[in-house]
Amino acid sequence: ILAAYRRRVLEETRLVDLAGIPLPRDRDGRPIPLEVPLDRVYIRIQAIPEPRQREAWEEERRALEEQAQERRGFLGRLLGRGGREASPRRPTAADPLAVLRTLGEYFYRRGEVYRAEERPEPVDPEAALREHGRLVILGAPGAGKTTLLRYLARRAAEDEETPVPIIVSLRDYAAHRGAGGKQSLRDFALDRAAHGDGRLRRALSEAVEQGNVLWLVDALDEARGWRGEAAREAAALPGRMVLTSRPVGYERAGLEGLPHFEVLPLTPEDTDRFLRDWFGVLAERRGEGKEWVAARVEWLKDQLAARPRIRPLTRNPLLLTFLVVLAGEEPARELPATRADLYRQYVDELLATWEVHRRPREGAEGRAALRLGSLQGEAARQAALEGLLRLGWRLHLTYYGGQVKELPEQGSLVDYLAQALGHRWNLSAGDAEAVASEMLTFWEEAGLLAHWRLEGQDYLAFRHLTFQEYAAARTLADLWEADLERAWRFLRPRLHHYAWREVVLLIAGLLRDATPLVRRIRRARSPYERELHRDLFLTVEVVSEGAQVERRDVGQLVKALGNLLALWRSVKALVSLLALWRRVRIGVLTSVFLVGLFLPWRGIRWWGALLADLLWIFVWTFWILASPRLPPRLRAFLWLPTRLFGLEMSDVRRAAEALGKLGDPRAVEPLLQALGDESRGVRRAAAEALGKLGDPRAVEPLLQALGDRYSDVRLAAAEALGKLGDPRAVEPLLQALRDEWWY
């Protein structure tokens, strides 16, 4: 029985799941059907253990929260917020912890290749599984997490000596629980794997009891309101286990004992192989040879070199697949310039290709005739697109907006869409319901939506959360153009919510003029902006998305980031009175915070509190708070106030990195100053940013940085010089290659 099950798993995982990816088209516009063997094009993704710094931070945060729970009342009095309702300008006592809890994305380097000197050697997830047996893998949207689980299932199914693979989606499990289901994750997964076969169900249960099962648990981030329970259920599964999640918003609760790994973005070598393999498959379908493959690979590379905004997407397997599909069409067309435009074209291409694939071709010119209920042709196409956007908006509000209480059950979604589409196209109630129902079927067949049935109810969700976020962004961008104030009222409290971050970035790329949005984000005055600088860095991310922004606003960002770098240098100069006052002020605030938080106030006289304050000023000013020798609880005791009232070194490095992202020549001067900073981290970040800017003024300072005492700074300077391509760097770089000390 289990041997037959293994054969079924092999068949189910034989091909790459292309659901939701637009098919390439021939010269006549007809989609080219593809069957791509997983073994042929699968890139063995690399992962690295999560940085220990993040583990330490989590431990410190938990220790601090345990202590803070007992003194939250004092926090409210200390901050002057007792009894008042929270607002963006008036944080409650719980806000410091809430703010820091939502900074997960800041600790994850999305879209960036990790620097070799900052990480251990990358590992193959298969090797990590053999070593640890149970692990968590974090990866950005489209990084290949689900494909990895399919690949691991395939490898396990091939060998009868290995554990039996069972794949389960936590999105499906969350829907089961949300619909009132009471099954444990273990029973739910076994039922799904058995497909109603009682004998197979019993055989799988026996394998579980014997510890001979490999649980492949997908998408903890999509478990929504059931994430905590789903994590605990997954941790309780016996035997070997791999769990995947997005890093954004991820918390370790329930999974603390498992080793964590982060998926690395594709390296340039991985990307080259990916392109050759995929273009090879397309060439076979087209009857082309190796010359066609080589020509298309080079054409796509040239297109990406001219479009720096979408170049980072080549590190993401999902979006790289779409780029290959676009580049494989005849005749070749120019690629979009921004990420938002790429997603727009993705959806448009999927609509066009699936329309031809699904519907009969009619008329003398052979044009496709799409029919949705009583709508046909262009009206049906517009209704399909509008319905998809409304659906994405509705689902994102359901899961992350806190405004829709209904489950994403198909019947309620049809009613919602029928009301909207009926009003838009002046349809009767019956016609509107038919259009809405057929529209959902169309996108489900196209692979953009997933459908499952639980407890007698049909549920829908986007296969890839990326496109749900895009749909929400399109809806908000349209609202912004029509009613800016209303859109801003909705966006402002969600600017730094992990589930709305991508939406905010995509909105900027969709607007004709993003200047008003950039200005409002910059002046949003989010809680603790002076200490966390979240509005500033989010504004930089928005501008870096290729948003259309006035030049003077970019200049103001450059100035603000330069001031942040200069502020750090002034704080370090103890002879500066300003710096001295800043330290004293921070010490006073820290002492009041800590004394009020942790001392039993009822039994302490005023002079005792004053002495404690003076003691804390002394301790904070003269003790090295970040010493790794301090136990986690003591670091937690000291860390939060310094983060709330002081300037972190990580902020300074991020400021230098942000200047490089802006791509504005006015950023060169503050970066050149940062290149001489006393901190190696700041110097390295400045060197990398100067390489991205490509300004020849950086050549001489970077040549000097080749002699830095730290190897990571030297390597960053060498890479930056390589990007600049200035002939003055050739001889110094050759000399560095010959010098063993240099490495």
N, C-alpha and C positions, 0 to 999 in steps of 0.2 A: 504493500500500500504506500509506504513512504518512498519507495523507488519510483512509483508512478507520479507521486507528488513532486519529486525532484525533477522528473522529466517535464512536468507542467510548468514549473518555475523556469526551467531553461527555455522553454518555448515562449513564455510570457516576457522574458527579458532578452530575447534574441535580438530585437531591433531597438534602435534609438527611438524613444518616444517623441515623435515630431508633432504631437497634438498642440495646436496653438501657434505653430510656426508657419508663416506663409510659404507656399510651395513656389519654386522657381517656375518661370513661364518661358515658353518658346517664342519664336518671332511672331506667331499668330495669336499670342496672348493666352494660349492654353496652358494650364498648370501641368508640370511634369511630375508624375507620381514618383515618390522616392521610398525605397526600403533600404535603410542604412543599417548594416550589422553593427551592433554595439562593440563587438570585439575589434572591428576594423578602425573605428574612429575614436574610441575612448582614449582620452588623455589621462594618465594616472595622476590625479591631482595630488599635490604635495601639501602637507600640513606641518605645523610646528606646535609644540606645547605652548599653551597660553602663558604669557609673561607672568613670572612669579610676582611682579609688582601688583598686578591686578588681583591675584589671590590674596596678597597681604592687605591690599586696600579693602577687599570684601571682608576680611577678618576684622580689620580695624573698625569698619563701618558697623558690623554687627555688634561688636563689643560696645561701641559708643551708643548705639540705639538702646541696648539693654539698660545702660546706665541712664540714658536720657529719658526713658519712659517714666522713671520715677520722679523726675523733676520738671516735667513739661509745664506744670503750672507756673513755676518760677520763670521759665523761658518767656512765657507770655507777658509777665510783668516786666521782665528785663527789657524786652523789645518794645514795650508800650503798646501791645496789641491785644491785651486781655479783653475778652468779651466782644471784640469787633470782628466783623466778617472779613474774610480774606479778599484781596483784590490784587491786581498786578502791581499796584504801587504801595500796598499795605499788606505785607506778608504776615501770616500767622506764625505762631511759635513752631509749628511743625514744618514750616517751609524749608528751613535749612536742610533738614534730613531729606525732605521730598525732592528738593533741587538736586542734591548730590546723588540721590538714588537714580535719577533720570539721566545721569551723565555717561551712561554706558557707551554710547556711540563715540564719545570723545576718547575713549580708551581703545578703540578699535580702528585700525588704519585701513579703512575701506578704500579699495582702488589703488593702494600704494604697495609697491614691491618692498618687502622688508629689507632693511640693510643687513648684510651678512654678519657684520660684527656685533649686531644687537640680538642675534637669535642663535639658538642651537641649530645643528644640521637638520634640514627638512626631513620628514619621515614619510614613508608610504603608509596610508591609513591601514592597509592590510597588515603591514609589519607591526603597526601600533596595536592592532587588534590581537595579533598573535602574542604580543608581549603583555598586554594589560587585560585582555579578555572583555573588559567593559570600558566604554569611553564615550565622551561627548564631543561632537564635531560642530564647530560654529563656522558659518560662512555667509557671505553677502548674498542677496537675491540673485539667482541665476548662476551661482558659483559652481554648481554641479553636485549639490548635496544629495538630491533625490537620485540622480544618475549614479552617484557613488554607491548608494544603497542597492540599486538594481545590479550594479556590477559585483558588489560583495555577495548578493544573493546568488548571482550566476556562478561565481567561483565556489561558493559553498555547495550549490546543487550539483556541480560536476563531480564532486568527490564524496562517495558514500561514507567515507571514514570521518568526514567533518560534520559538525552540527547541522541540523535541519534549519534552513532559513525561513523566517516568517516576517513578512513586511507588514507594517501597520502605520496608518496615517493618524496622527493626533488631531488633525483637523476633523477627520471623520469621527473620531472618538468624542471630541468636544461636541459635535452635532448630536451624537447619540445621547450624551449626558444632558445637553440643552433641551432635548426633546423629552426628557423625563426618564431616559434609560438608566438602569441601575447596575449594569454589568461592570465588572472590573475590566481594566485594560487587558489583562491576560485572557479572560473569557471572550471579550470582544474580538481580540486578534485571532484567537483560535477559531471562532465562528466564521470570521471573514476568510481565513485561509482554507477552511474546510469546504466552503461553498455549498453548505447543506448536506454534505456527505457524512453520515453518522460514523461510519467505520474509520474514515480519515480523521474525523474529530477525535475519536478515541485514541488512534495511533499517535496523533500529535500530542495529546494530553500525556500519554505514556512517555513520549520523548522529553516533554517538559519535566516530568517527575524524575527522569534519569539525568537531567541537566544536559541534554543533547540537543539544545535549540539555540540558534543564533537569532536574537530579536533585532530587527532592523526598524527602528522607531523614527518616523519622519515628522519634521515640522512642528516642534514644540512651540515655536512662535505663532503658529496658526491655531493653537488650542484656545486662544482668546481668553474668555473669562474662566476657563478651566485649567489654565496653565499650571497653577500650583498643584492641584490634585493630579493632573496628568503627569507632572514630574515625579511626584511621590509614587504613583502607580508604576511608572517606568522603572524607577529605582528598585522597586520590589520585585520586578521580573527575575526569575531564577535563570542562571546560566549566562552565556555570553550576550552582550548587548552593545549596539551602536545607536546613539540618539543624535539627531541633527536639529539645528536651530539657527535662525538669524542671530547675530550678536546683539543687535539693537534691542534694548529693553530686556535682555536676558538676565535672569537672576539664578544663582546657584541653589536656591533653597530646595532641599530634598536631594540634590545631586552633588553635594559638597565633596563626597568621598571619591568621586570618579575623576580620572585624569581628563583634562580638557585640551582639545586641539583646535587650532584655527586654520581654515583652508587658505592657502596662499593664492593670490591671483596668478593667472597664467604668466609664465616667464616668456620673454621674446622667443626662446627656443620652442617652448610649448605651442605658442601661437603659430610659428612657422610650420610646425608639424601638423597642427590642426588644419591650417589652410590647405596644405598639400593633400591631406587625407580627404577632406571634404570636397575640394575641387576635383580630386581624382574620381570620387563617386559621381559628381555631376558630369564629368567628362565621359564616363562610361555610358551614362544615360543619354548623352547627346551624340555619342559616337565620335568624340574628339580624342586627340592624342595628348602626349606629355607636353608638347609645345603650348597647347591651349592652357593647360594647367599652370605652366610657368608664367605665361603671359598674364593670366588672371591674378595670380598671386602678386606679381609686381604691380599691376594696375591698382589693386586694392591697397597695397602698401603706400603707393604714391598718393592715393586719395586720403588715406589716414594721416600721412605726413603733413598734408595741407589743411587738416582739420583737427587742431589740438583739442578741441572741446569734446570730441567723441573718441579720440585715440585711447583714453583709459578704458573704454568699453571693450577693447580687444582682450582685456584680461578676464572677461566674464564669458564663459562658454555659451550661455543662452543668447546673448546679444551678438557675440561673434558669429554664431550660426546664422543669425539673420543677415549680418553683413555679408557673409559668404553667399547666401541666397540672392541678395541684391546684386552682388558683383558677378554672379553667375548668369544673369539674364542677358538676353540678346535683344536689341543692342544694349551695351553697358550704359548705365545712367549715373550721373553725379550723385554722390552720397550726401545726406543731410549734414548741416554744419553743427547742429546742437543735439543734445540728448532728447530734448522735448520734441524736436522735429523728427528725430529718428523713431521715437515711439509713435508719433502721429503717422508716419509713413508705414510703420509696422502694421498698425490697425487698418489703415487704408488698403495696404497690399493684401492682408488677410481677407478683408471684405471682398476685394476684387477677385482674387484667385479662387476663393471658395464659392463665390457667386457663379463663376464659370464651371467649377468642378461639380457643383451640386445641382444647378438648374439647367434645363434644356436650352440650347441655343436656337434662337428664332430670328426671322427676318432675313432680308436679302443680304445685309452686311454681316450677318452672323453675330449680332450683339446679344449679350446675355440679357435675359428677362427675369429679374428677380421678382418674386411675388410673395408678399406677406399679407395674408388676409385679403382685404379689398385693395391694398396698395400694390402698385406694380412699377417696375423700372426705377427711375431716379427717385421717385417718392418712397419706394420701398427701401432703396439704399440709404436715403437720409433717415428714415425711421429706424433702420437697423443700427446705424451709427449713433443716433440720438438715444435710442433705447439702451445701447451698451453703456454710454456715458452715464445715463441716469442710474443704471443698475450698479455701476461701480461706485457712484456717489452714495447710493442707498446702503450698499453693503459696508462701505467704509464707515459710514455713520453708525450702522448697526454694531459693528465690531469695536470701533474706536472713538465714536463720537458721543456715546452716552445719551443719545437723543431718540433712538429707535429701540423699542423694547421687544419687537416681534422677532422671532427667529427667521432666518433666510429660507423659509419654506416656499416652495414654488408657487403655491396658490396665492399667498399674500404678495409675492413679487409680481405675479401677473396682474393682480388687482391694482397695485401701485403703478405699474407701467401702463396699464390700460387707461387709467385716469389721466396720466400725463400725455400719452400719445393721442388719446381720443380728443383732448382739448387742442392739441397742436395741429392735428389733421382734420378736425371737425368730423369725427367718426361717431357712429352710434355706439351704444354700450356693447352690443354684441360684436360689431366689427373691431372695436378697440381691443376687446379681450382676445379676439382671434389674432390680431396683429401682434399683440404682446406675447402671446403664447408661441407663435411661429418665430418671432424674433429670438426668443430664448433658445428654441430648438436649433435655429440657424447657427448661433454662436457656440452652442454646445457641440454641434456636429463639426464646426470649424476648429474646435479644440481649445478655444479661449476660456470656456466655462467647463466646470466639472459638475457632475450630477451624481447624487447617491441617494439611496432610499433607506430610511431608518424608521422603525416603529410605524410603518404604514404611511410615512410622509416623505415627499420628495424635496430635496434640498439642493441649492445651487451655490457655487463659489467660483471665483477666478482660479484657474490652474496656477497662475503666477501672480503673486501679490503685487508685483511691479505694475501690472496693467490695471489693477484695481486702483492703485495710487495715481496712475496716469489719468484714469477716468475721473477720479475725484478732483484732480488738478485742473482738468479741462472744464469741469463744471464750475469750480471756483474762479477760474480765469474769466469765464463768460460773465459770472456774477460781478467780478471786479470791474469789467468794462461797462457793465450796466449800472451798478450801484456800488461805488467804491467804499462808502462808509459802512454799508451793511456787510460787505465781504470782510472788511478789516475787523469789525466787531466779532465776526466768527473766527478769524484767523488769530487774532492777538493772543487769546489765552492758550492757543495750541502751538505757538511758534516753536516751543522747545519740547513738545511731546514727541516721544520717539516715533510714534505711528504717523505723525503728520509732517515730519521733517522732509521726507522725499516729496511730499505733496507741495510743500512751500517752495522747494527748489525747482520743481517742474513748472509751477505757476509762473515763476519769473521768466522761464524760457518761452512760455506761451504768450506772454503779454507783448503787445506792440511797443509799449514804452513801460519799462519796469521801474523807472525813476521814482514814482510815488511810493511803490512798494518798498524799494530800497530805503528811502528816507524814513518811512514809518517803522520799519524793522530797526533801523539804526537808532531811532528815538523812542523805542517801545518802553524803555525803562522797566525791563523785567526785574523781578526780585533779585537783589544782590548783583546787579549788573556791574557795579564798580569793582566787585571782587571777582566775579566769574567771567565777565566779558562775553556772555553768550550772545547778546544782540550783535556785538561787533563781529564776532567770528561767523555768525550766521549770515550777516550782510555780505561778508567776503565770499562765503560759499555761493550765495545767490548771484553775485556779480561774476563769479568764476564759471557759472553755468552758461555764460554767453548771453545773459540778459542785456537788453538794450537800455543802457543807463547813460545819463549825461556825464561828460568828461569831468566836470567839476566835482561830481559826487564821488567818482573814483579817486580823484585827488584828495578829497577829504578822508577817504578810507586810508589811503597811503599815509597821510599825516597822522591819523589816529594810531595806526600800527607803529609808525615811527616813534610817536610819543610813548607808546607802551615799552618799546625797546629802550628809549632814553630814560624812562622812569626807573627801569630796573637798574640801569647804570648809576642813576642818582642815589637809589637806595643803597647800593653797595658802597658808595663813597661816604664813609662814616664822618668825614670832615665836613660834609655838607649839613648845614643846619636843617634844611628841609628833610633830609634823610633821617637826621637824628630825631626830629619831631615825629616823623612817620613811625619810627620804631617805638618811641615812647607812647604814642597814641595807640598803636597796635597792642603794646604791652598792657596798657590800662584796660582797653576793651577786652583783651584776652583774660586778664585777671578777674574782671567783673563777671565775665561769662562763666569762667570755671568755678569761681568761688560760689556764685549763685546757683550753679548747676549741681554741685556735688557736696556742699557743706550743709549740715543740719541747722538751718537758720534759727530755729526756735530757741536754741540754747547758746547762741553766740551774741556777745555784746558788740556795739558798734566799733570799739577799738580793736576787737579781735578780728573783725572783718577787714578793718584798715590794714592791720599787720599782714593778714593773708594776701590782701591786694599787693602790698609792697613786695612780699615774698614772690608772688607770681610775676611781677614786673621784672624782678631780678632774674628769676629762673628763665623766663621767656627770652629776655634780652641776651643772656650770656650762655645759655645752654644750646647745644646743637640738636634741634628738635628732630631732624630727619635721620638721626643716627640709626643705622640698621641694627645696632646692638640692643636697642630698646625693645622690650617685649611688646607684642601687638596691643595689649590692653593699655599700656602706658602711651604708646604712639597714638592710639585712638583718643586717649584722654587729652592729648595736646594738639592733635592734628586739625580737628574741625575748626576751632577758633582761628588758627593761623590761616586756614583756607578762606574763612569768611571775611577776615579783616586784613589780609595781606595779599601780596602778589607772588604767585607761584612761578617757579622756574619753567614749568610746562607751559604757562601762558606766554612767556617770552619766546620760547621755541616756536609755539604756534603762531605768534605774531610774525616771526621771520618766515615761516612756511607760508603764511597767508599772503605776505607781500609777493612771494614768488607766484602764487596762484593768480593774483590780479593781473599779471602780465603788463603792468604799466611802467614805462621808463622812469617815472618819478620815484619808484620804489628802490632804485639803484642806490641812491645816496644813503638812506638809513641802513640798508643792508651792508654797504661797504663799512659803515661804522660798526655794525654788529659783528662783522668779520674779525674785528680786533677785540671783541669782548673777552673777559676773563673766563667765561664759562665755555667749556668745550662743546656742550650741547647747543648753545647759541651760535657758536662759530660754525659748527657743522650745518645747522639749519640754514644759516645765512649763505654758506657756500652752495648748498643745493638750490636755494631759491635763486641765486645769481645765475646758476646754470640754466634754469628755466626761463629767465628773462632774456638771455641771449644778448646782453649789452656789452660791447667791446670795452667799456670803461672798467669792467670787472676783471680783465685779463691780468693786469699787473698785481692787484691784491691777491688774486687766486694763485698766481705763481709764488707769491710769498707764503701763502698758506700751505704750499707743498712741503714746507719745512716745519710745519706744526709739530709739537711734541707728541700729539696723539694721532694714532694711525687712522681712526675713523674720520677725523677732520681732514687729514691728508688725502684719504680716498675720496671724500666728498668733493674736495677741491679738484682732484684729478678728473673725476667724472664731469664736473661742471666745465672744466677746460675742454674736455672732449666734446661736449655739446656746443660750446662756443665755436670750435673749429678754427681758432686763430693760429696761424703758423708760428707765432712767438712761443707757443706752448710745446712745440714738438720736441725740441732739444731737452728742456727740463723734464718732460715726461719720459723720454728715452733714458735719461740719467737716472730717474727714479726706478725704472725697470731693472737697471743694472745694479742698483744699490740694495743689498739684502736688508740693511737696517730699515729701509724705507717702509717695508711691509710690517 
